[in-house]
Amino acid sequence: MADRPSAPARLTVWYDGGCPLCRREIALMQRLDRGRRIDFIDAGTPDTFTPIDRGLLLQRFHARENGRMVSGAAAFAAMWRAIPLLRPFGLAARNRIVLRMLERLYLRFLRVRPALRRWVQ
């Protein structure tokens, strides 16, 4: 009797629902997540359970992939791997040089995020 392939692991993503920029991006990711493999959780809601300090969770993008918490570019890469259209980008980010470059870009983004939030509102 052949082994049945296991179901793909679910991914949990925490995002800042109070950020209009974040809401737009998550809305796009939800549309692309046709297989519904990602649980999107608004960490900005006070009654939402957060696995780490809420303030820390809202400072950077976080995800739990295969039971392991990741943040920043690694969290985006995990989300991309769960979405077939973006999977090649997520797989490329498994290369530590690529992930390091993505993290640098993410850190630059974090510096301009407050201005972008105001612009999107």
N, C-alpha and C positions, 0 to 999 in steps of 0.2 A: 504494500500500500504506500503510495507516494505521499510525502509530506505536503500539506497545503501551505502555500506561502502565507506568512503572517501579515496581518493588516499593518499598514504603515503607522508609525508612531504619531501620536498627536503632538502638536506643538502649542504651547501657551505663550501668548504675547501680551505684555502689559504696555499700555500707552497712556498718554496724558490727554484725557478727554476734554480738558479745559483749554487745550491748545488747538486753535482752528487749523493750523498747518498739519498737526498730527492727525486730527479728525479726517482731513481730506486724504491724507496718505493712507490711513487705515481703511477708509471707505473704498479706495481703489484696490487695496490688497484683499478686502472682503469680496469684491466683485471678481477678482482674479482667482480666488480660492474656491474654485467650483467643486472640488472634492470635499470641501468643509473639513480640512485637516487641521485648521488653526482655530484655537479658542482665543478670541480677542477680548481682553479685559481692560476696562477703563479704571486705571489705578487712581485717578483723581477723585473718584466717588468715595466719600468717607466710610461707607459701610462695606466696601469691597475688601475682601481678604487680600493681603499682600504678603508674599513669603519673606520679604525683607522690609526694612524701614521704608515707609511710603515716600518720604522726602528723597531718599537715595534712589528709589525706583523711578521717581519723576524726573530726576536729573539726567538720566540716560535711558536709552531704549533697552528693554530687557525681554528675554524670552527664556523658556525652559524647554530644552531639547533633550530628549532621552533621559529625563530626570536631572539634567545638569543646567544650572543657571548660566546664561551668557548675557553679555551686554555690549552696547555699542555696535560696531561693525559686525561682530560675531553674531549678534542677535538678528541683525538685518539679513546676514547670510543664511542663518537658520530658517528665517521666514521665506527667503527666496527658494531654498531647497524644497520647501513644502508646496510651492506653487509651480506646476509644470512649466509654464511659460518662462519663469525666472530661474528655474532650477540650474541651468548652465552657469549663471552668475554665482549662485550659492555654492556650486561645486568648485568653481574656480577659486572661491574664497577659502577653500580648505588648504590651499597653498599658503604657507605662513607669510611669504613675501607679499602676495596679493592682499591677504588680510591686514597686514601691517599698513599697506598703502591705503586701504579702505578706512582703517581706523584713523589715520592721519586726516583724511578727508572728513570723516565724521567729527573729529575734534574741531576742525575749522568750522564746520556747519554749526556746532554747538555755540561757537562764539557769535555767530550772526543770527542764531535762532530767535533771540528776543526781537530784533529788528524785523525779521521775516514774519513773526507772529503779528506784530502791529500792522504790517503791510497787508497781510491776508485778511485781517479783521476788517 
